[in-house]
Amino acid sequence: MTDLKEEYLRLRCGHVSRQLADVIMIKKTRRNIARLNTVLTEIQAQQSQVEG
């Protein structure tokens, strides 16, 4: 998760400084972070149902 966030930050900085050739990577990385957050939330919800 932290790797994706670091990559996203690097991509954004590269875009701002106009050194980024593939702007689509920002969008893909942001979506990957969202997917991972969704999966983590689902796992936590399942665990709380099992425990509760």
N, CA, C and O of each residue as an XYZ file, in Angstrom:
208
protein
N       0.823     -1.185      0.000
C       0.000      0.000      0.000
C       0.872      1.255      0.000
O       0.629      2.190     -0.764
N       1.880      1.267      0.857
C       2.754      2.435      0.904
C       3.542      2.578     -0.392
O       3.860      3.691     -0.810
N       3.858      1.449     -1.029
C       4.565      1.510     -2.309
C       3.719      2.214     -3.355
O       4.227      3.036     -4.119
N       2.435      1.898     -3.394
C       1.538      2.535     -4.356
C       1.395      4.026     -4.073
O       1.365      4.840     -4.996
N       1.306      4.376     -2.806
C       1.174      5.790     -2.453
C       2.436      6.562     -2.818
O       2.363      7.698     -3.288
N       3.592      5.942     -2.600
C       4.853      6.588     -2.970
C       4.949      6.753     -4.483
O       5.387      7.793     -4.973
N       4.538      5.728     -5.213
C       4.566      5.801     -6.674
C       3.629      6.901     -7.163
O       3.978      7.658     -8.069
N       2.449      6.992     -6.570
C       1.487      8.021     -6.947
C       2.073      9.412     -6.713
O       1.923     10.301     -7.551
N       2.736      9.596     -5.580
C       3.350     10.883     -5.275
C       4.448     11.217     -6.290
O       4.542     12.351     -6.760
N       5.275     10.220     -6.624
C       6.327     10.436     -7.625
C       5.733     10.809     -8.975
O       6.240     11.702     -9.655
N       4.662     10.130     -9.366
C       4.028     10.415    -10.647
C       3.445     11.826    -10.675
O       3.565     12.538    -11.672
N       2.818     12.219     -9.581
C       2.248     13.567     -9.529
C       3.337     14.627     -9.598
O       3.188     15.636    -10.287
N       4.433     14.394     -8.883
C       5.545     15.351     -8.918
C       6.147     15.427    -10.313
O       6.497     16.508    -10.788
N       6.265     14.281    -10.963
C       6.782     14.256    -12.327
C       5.866     14.967    -13.293
O       6.329     15.606    -14.238
N       4.582     14.863    -13.069
C       3.617     15.528    -13.935
C       3.685     17.043    -13.756
O       3.636     17.794    -14.731
N       3.798     17.481    -12.516
C       3.866     18.910    -12.238
C       5.131     19.509    -12.837
O       5.103     20.620    -13.366
N       6.231     18.784    -12.759
C       7.493     19.296    -13.295
C       7.657     18.984    -14.781
O       8.712     19.235    -15.364
N       6.607     18.435    -15.384
C       6.550     18.127    -16.825
C       7.617     17.123    -17.260
O       8.126     17.199    -18.378
N       7.954     16.184    -16.378
C       8.923     15.151    -16.713
C       8.251     13.808    -16.940
O       8.919     12.818    -17.240
N       6.933     13.772    -16.799
C       6.196     12.519    -16.906
C       5.704     12.330    -18.337
O       4.988     13.175    -18.874
N       6.095     11.215    -18.946
C       5.693     10.943    -20.320
C       4.319     10.284    -20.382
O       3.547     10.559    -21.300
N       4.002      9.421    -19.424
C       2.750      8.670    -19.443
C       1.830      9.157    -18.322
O       1.903      8.680    -17.189
N       0.968     10.110    -18.659
C       0.074     10.711    -17.682
C      -0.986      9.715    -17.209
O      -1.506      9.848    -16.102
N      -1.303      8.737    -18.023
C      -2.316      7.739    -17.681
C      -1.893      6.929    -16.447
O      -2.749      6.411    -15.729
N      -0.605      6.818    -16.199
C      -0.128      6.058    -15.040
C      -0.633      6.661    -13.725
O      -0.837      5.935    -12.753
N      -0.835      7.980    -13.689
C      -1.368      8.613    -12.484
C      -2.756      8.058    -12.199
O      -3.064      7.674    -11.071
N      -3.580      8.021    -13.226
C      -4.952      7.521    -13.084
C      -4.963      6.045    -12.689
O      -5.728      5.640    -11.814
N      -4.120      5.251    -13.328
C      -4.067      3.819    -13.028
C      -3.615      3.569    -11.591
O      -4.172      2.714    -10.902
N      -2.619      4.306    -11.146
C      -2.106      4.130     -9.789
C      -3.151      4.546     -8.759
O      -3.340      3.868     -7.749
N      -3.829      5.665     -9.020
C      -4.873      6.121     -8.106
C      -5.999      5.088     -8.001
O      -6.520      4.846     -6.912
N      -6.367      4.489     -9.113
C      -7.410      3.462     -9.104
C      -6.949      2.192     -8.394
O      -7.740      1.540     -7.712
N      -5.678      1.838     -8.550
C      -5.153      0.669     -7.834
C      -5.201      0.885     -6.322
O      -5.512     -0.037     -5.568
N      -4.895      2.094     -5.886
C      -4.972      2.411     -4.459
C      -6.417      2.286     -3.983
O      -6.672      1.743     -2.908
N      -7.358      2.783     -4.775
C      -8.774      2.693     -4.404
C      -9.233      1.242     -4.345
O      -9.981      0.865     -3.442
N      -8.792      0.428     -5.299
C      -9.151     -0.993     -5.291
C      -8.631     -1.681     -4.031
O      -9.342     -2.458     -3.393
N      -7.396     -1.387     -3.688
C      -6.795     -1.990     -2.503
C      -7.533     -1.567     -1.237
O      -7.769     -2.384     -0.347
N      -7.896     -0.291     -1.162
C      -8.663      0.183     -0.008
C     -10.016     -0.511      0.075
O     -10.475     -0.841      1.169
N     -10.658     -0.735     -1.062
C     -11.949     -1.421     -1.088
C     -11.817     -2.843     -0.576
O     -12.629     -3.293      0.232
N     -10.802     -3.550     -1.042
C     -10.591     -4.933     -0.607
C     -10.312     -4.986      0.892
O     -10.845     -5.846      1.594
N      -9.486     -4.081      1.381
C      -9.182     -4.048      2.811
C     -10.438     -3.771      3.639
O     -10.631     -4.371      4.697
N     -11.280     -2.874      3.164
C     -12.527     -2.572      3.864
C     -13.451     -3.774      3.883
O     -14.085     -4.053      4.901
N     -13.535     -4.495      2.765
C     -14.375     -5.692      2.696
C     -13.878     -6.770      3.662
O     -14.675     -7.426      4.331
N     -12.574     -6.944      3.728
C     -11.997     -7.941      4.631
C     -12.299     -7.571      6.080
O     -12.670     -8.431      6.879
N     -12.142     -6.303      6.415
C     -12.425     -5.862      7.780
C     -13.897     -6.050      8.124
O     -14.223     -6.427      9.249
N     -14.789     -5.793      7.173
C     -16.223     -5.972      7.410
C     -16.551     -7.442      7.638
O     -17.360     -7.772      8.505
N     -15.932     -8.316      6.868
C     -16.162     -9.749      7.040
C     -15.657    -10.224      8.394
O     -16.311    -11.029      9.057
N     -14.508     -9.733      8.802
C     -13.946    -10.128     10.088
C     -14.815     -9.645     11.243
O     -14.977    -10.350     12.239
N     -15.366     -8.457     11.114
C     -16.209     -7.943     12.198
C     -17.529     -8.706     12.272
O     -18.104     -8.834     13.353
N     -18.017     -9.215     11.139
C     -19.236    -10.023     11.150
C     -18.980    -11.370     11.808
O     -19.827    -11.878     12.542
N     -17.818    -11.945     11.547
C     -17.464    -13.237     12.130
C     -17.291    -13.095     13.642
O     -17.747    -13.945     14.406
N     -16.638    -12.030     14.062
C     -16.386    -11.811     15.485
C     -17.651    -11.389     16.229
O     -17.839    -11.741     17.393
N     -18.517    -10.634     15.554
C     -19.680    -10.069     16.237
C     -20.858    -10.899     16.115
O     -21.915    -10.551     16.640
